[in-house]
Amino acid sequence: MQKSGYTVTSTTVTSTVIPIPQHLEIGKIIGREGRNLKPICEKTGTFISVNTNTKPAQIEIKYNIRLPPPSNNQINEAKNLLNNLVEKIDKERKKHLKEKRENNVRFLDDFNRNNGSNNHTVSRYHKEISVKKERKQSKRETMSNIKDFMKR
């Protein structure tokens, strides 16, 4: 899963590369304005970048060659913190998907109970369409009643 080696690019050296699972959004890993990565950089004294030019995208842990290199402990700590971050985001994603599925199932169960039909399942989209049609019909009836009242 992880590659070690040193790649020199201008004034930074890439010491470790961590692949990002394809099902995770890179923006969630970075966080708004780098909120997820900046604390790791500051805590470990490393520079972290995301390389999206590779498949899968990769997190690169780098350090400045003009400064004393961070110890292996700092690089390993950055690697561990990044792995924990990726796992946390993956767990949140799975939890969100599970909640979404449960909400859809609850919705379908409620809909089926109200209609007395257990064999027929309707998507949320179809339910919204039927509600819109009912509102439109109700509005027509209301307008018709108002017109009748005005004619009197």
C-alpha positions in Angstrom: 0.0 0.0 0.0 2.8 2.4 0.7 5.9 3.2 -1.3 9.2 4.4 0.2 12.0 6.0 -1.6 13.3 9.4 -2.1 12.5 11.6 -5.1 14.0 15.0 -5.4 11.9 17.8 -6.9 13.4 21.3 -6.8 13.8 22.1 -3.1 11.7 19.3 -1.6 12.3 15.6 -1.3 9.4 13.1 -1.4 10.1 10.5 1.3 6.8 8.6 1.3 3.8 8.1 -1.0 0.4 6.9 0.2 -2.2 5.9 -2.4 -5.7 7.4 -1.9 -8.5 4.9 -2.4 -10.4 5.8 -5.6 -13.8 5.8 -3.8 -12.7 8.7 -1.5 -13.1 12.3 -2.5 -9.7 14.1 -2.4 -11.4 17.3 -1.2 -12.5 15.6 2.0 -9.0 14.4 2.7 -7.6 17.9 2.2 -10.4 19.7 4.0 -11.7 23.2 3.5 -8.6 25.4 3.1 -6.4 22.5 4.0 -7.9 22.1 7.5 -7.2 18.3 7.6 -3.6 18.4 6.2 -2.2 21.6 7.7 -2.3 20.4 11.4 -0.4 17.2 10.3 2.2 19.3 8.5 2.7 21.5 11.5 2.8 18.7 14.0 5.3 16.6 12.1 7.4 19.3 10.3 6.7 17.8 6.9 5.2 19.1 3.7 2.2 17.1 2.4 0.9 17.4 -1.1 -1.7 15.5 -3.1 -0.7 14.3 -6.5 -3.8 13.8 -8.7 -1.8 13.1 -11.8 -1.4 9.5 -10.9 -3.9 6.7 -10.8 -4.9 6.3 -8.0 -4.2 9.8 -6.6 -1.4 9.9 -4.0 -0.5 11.7 -0.8 3.1 12.7 -0.9 5.0 13.4 2.3 7.9 15.7 1.6 10.5 17.8 3.4 12.6 20.8 2.4 16.2 19.8 1.5 17.4 23.3 2.7 16.2 22.5 6.2 17.4 19.7 8.4 15.4 16.6 7.4 12.7 15.4 9.8 13.5 12.2 11.7 12.0 8.9 10.6 9.8 9.2 13.6 8.3 12.4 12.2 7.8 10.9 8.8 6.2 7.7 10.3 4.0 9.9 12.5 2.8 11.9 9.4 2.2 8.6 7.6 0.2 7.2 10.5 -1.8 10.4 10.9 -2.6 10.4 7.2 -3.6 6.7 7.3 -5.9 7.5 10.3 -7.4 10.4 8.4 -8.1 8.3 5.3 -9.7 5.6 7.5 -11.8 8.1 9.4 -13.1 9.6 6.1 -13.8 6.2 4.8 -15.8 5.2 7.9 -17.8 8.5 7.7 -18.6 7.8 4.1 -19.7 4.2 4.9 -21.8 5.5 7.8 -23.4 8.2 5.6 -24.2 5.6 2.9 -25.7 3.2 5.5 -27.9 6.1 6.9 -29.0 7.0 3.4 -30.0 3.4 2.6 -31.9 3.1 6.0 -33.8 6.4 5.3 -34.8 5.2 1.9 -36.0 1.8 3.3 -37.9 3.6 6.1 -39.5 5.9 3.5 -40.6 3.0 1.4 -41.9 1.1 4.4 -44.0 4.2 5.5 -45.2 4.6 1.9 -46.2 0.9 1.6 -47.9 1.0 5.0 -50.0 4.0 4.1 -51.0 2.6 0.7 -51.6 -0.9 2.0 -49.4 -2.4 -0.6 -46.4 -4.4 0.4 -45.5 -5.6 -3.0 -45.2 -2.3 -4.7 -42.2 -0.1 -4.0 -42.0 3.5 -5.1 -39.0 5.7 -5.2 -38.8 9.0 -3.5 -38.8 10.7 -6.9 -42.2 9.1 -7.8 -43.6 10.0 -4.4 -42.6 13.7 -5.0 -44.2 13.7 -8.4 -47.5 12.3 -7.0 -47.4 15.0 -4.2 -46.9 17.7 -6.8 -49.8 16.4 -8.8 -52.0 16.4 -5.7 -51.0 20.0 -4.9 -51.7 21.1 -8.5 -55.2 19.5 -8.4 -55.9 21.1 -5.1 -54.9 24.5 -6.4 -57.1 24.0 -9.5 -60.1 23.1 -7.2 -59.4 26.1 -5.0 -59.2 28.5 -8.1 -62.4 27.0 -9.4 -64.2 27.6 -6.1 -63.0 31.2 -6.0 -64.2 31.8 -9.6 -67.6 30.2 -8.7 -67.8 32.4 -5.6 -66.9 35.5 -7.7 -69.6 34.8 -10.3 -72.4 34.9 -7.6 
